[in-house]
Amino acid sequence: MHRISIFFFALMLTLGISTKVSAGEFFNTAPLGAQVSIVLDSSGGVFSEPESVYKMVNKTVTKIFQGTNYKVIPIEKTDADVQIYKEEHDIVETSSTDKNVPDRSLKMADLKNLGEQFDSEFVVYVRIVSSAPQATEGMMSSGQKSNVSMDFRIYSVAKEDYIYKKRSVRTGKSDSFYKGSGSSKRALEKGLRKDLAEVEKEIAQIHAAMK
């Protein structure tokens, strides 16, 4: 009787382990060295330090692919090549005021080309646009607020299509008590942090779409 119980206990453990492996099958089958590149497309109207924006976006993308075989290529490694690609293909950022110049953001065909150039299976495309900071006044404080619009998309080079799309618009505020006027940098960062938090809530959905 004890031998039968031990046998069934061992069988249950085996089945349980198999189930766990099956749930993570996507990550185990991703080839070692497979890459994900981040492409940031931001207009000249983004009021913040680029390093801060890079850090926040890189952090979210790294969190999405944490524990997988995928290697994330950060913005700092792709930015120069993306800029050259835009110049060579006459792509002008959305901040352009010249009405005679085509004004468009990167399209799927562009992401396919960039993905192949970076030897990546997925391209994480992040487009950020912020409004000019607006002054706010309170009883004992003043500050600035900015609306931050973010498009966060994951493009599959193999499928030639987006597997995930998220558009978020959030308002960031920076207050200063008594003297001071707040910080446009902090206002944008707070708005962007809210946008990225919406993506991080859907990591399980992203993983399912990538299978």
N, C-alpha and C positions, 0 to 999 in steps of 0.2 A: 504493500500500500504506500509506504513512504517513497519507494522508488518511482511509482506512478505519479505521485504528487510532485516530486522533484522534476520529473520529466515534463509535466504540464507547466510547471513554473518556469522551467528553462525555455519551453516553447513560447510562452507568453512574453518573456523578456526578448526573445529573438524577434517576435512579431512587432513588439514595441519599438525595437531598434530599427527594424526595417521601415516602419512608418516614418520615423524621424528622418532617415536617410532620404526617403521618397520626398518628404516635404522640402528638403534642401537640395533636391536633385539638380536644380538649375545652377546653383552655385558650384556644386562639385563637378559639373560637366563643363563649366566655363574653362577654357584652356588657360593654363598658366601664362602670364604675360599679356593676356588680352587687355586692350586699353579702352578707356573712356576719356574723351577730350572735352574740356569745357570751353565754350565759345561765348564770350561776353560781348554784347552789342549794346552800348550805351551812348546816348547823345551827349553833346557838349553841354547840355543843360543840367547835367547831374551835379548837384552842389554837395560835394563831399571829397574827402581824400581818396584817391583810387585804391590805395593800399587797404583801407578799411572795407571798401566794397569787395575787393578781391578776397579778403580774408573771410568775410561772411559767406560769400557764395561758395568758395572752396570748401568751407566747413560743412555746409549743407550737402553738397555733392559727395563729399567723403563719407558723411554719415549714411547716405543712401547706399553706397557700395561697400560699407564696412563689413568685414567678415566674408567677402567674396574673393574670387580669384582675379577680379578686375583691378587694374592699375589706373588710378585717376591722374590724368595730365592736368595740372592746375592752370589757371588763367595766365600766370606769369610766363608759362612755357609756350602758350599758343598766341598770345596777344599780338606779337610782332608779325607773325605769319598771317594772322587774320587781317591785320591792317594792310599788309601788302596785297592780299587777295582782293580786298575792297578796292584798292587803288587800281589794280590790274583789270578789274571788272566794272569800273566806273560806278561803284556803289557808294552813295553819299549817305551819311548818317542823317537821322531824322531832324537834327538841329539845323540843317542847312536852310539858309534864308534866300538862296539864289533860286528863283522860280524857273530859271532856264535849265537847271540841272536836275536830272531825275533823282527823286528822293524816296528811297526805299530801304527796308531792313533786309536781312538775309532771308532767303527762301530755302525750300527743301533741296532744290538742285544745288544750291551753294553749300548746304550742310553735307550733302553727299560728297561733293568735291573735297571739302575740308576734312571730312572723316577719312576719306581715302588718303589724303595727303598726310594726315597724322597717324595713319595705320590703326584706326580705332573702329571698334564694333558699334559703339554708340557715341553720339555727340550730344552733350547737354548744352542746349542753347538758352541763354538767359539774356533777355532784353530788359533794360531798366531805363525808365524816364521819370524824372521828378519835376514837379512844378517849381516855379520860383518861390522862394520862402516868403511867407506873409507874416507881417507883424501881428502879434496878439497882445491884448491889454487886459489885465485883471485888477482887482482891488489893490493888491500889494505886489504884483508881479507883472512882468512883461516877457514876451518870448517870441518864438517863431514856429510856424508849422509849414509842412510841405506834404503834398500828395505824391505818393510814390507808386507808379504803375510798373508791374513786373509781369513779363511773359516767361514762363519756365517750361521748356519743352525738351523731351528726350527723343532724339531721332535715331532710328535703327538703320545703319548703312545697308544691311542685308535685306531688310524688308522695304527699304526706300520709303519709309513713312514714319510719322510720329507714333510712338507707343504710349506717350504720356504728354498731356497738355494742361497747363494751369495758368490762368490769368487772375491776378490779384491786384487790387488797388487799396492801399491803406494810407492813413494819415499819421505822420510822425510829428510830435510836438516837443519843443525844448523850451523850458521856462527858466526865468532868472528872477530871483526875488530882489526887491529894492532896486539897486542900480544894475544895469546890464540889459541886454536885449535877447538873451538866449543864443543858441548856436544853430546855424543852418546845417552844419555837419551832423550834429546830434539828431536834429529833426529828421534828416534823410535816413540816417542809420536806424532810427527807431521805426520808421515806416517800412524800410526794407526788411528789418528783422521780423516784423509782423507778416510781411509777404512770404518770407522763407519759412516761417513757422507753419503756414498753411500747407506748404509742400511737404514738410516733415511729418505732418499728420497722416499723409497718404503714402508713406514708404511701403507699407504692405501691398497697397494697390499697384505701386510701381513694380515691385518684385513680381507680382502676378502677371503683369503685362509683359515682362521681359522673358518669361518662360518660353 
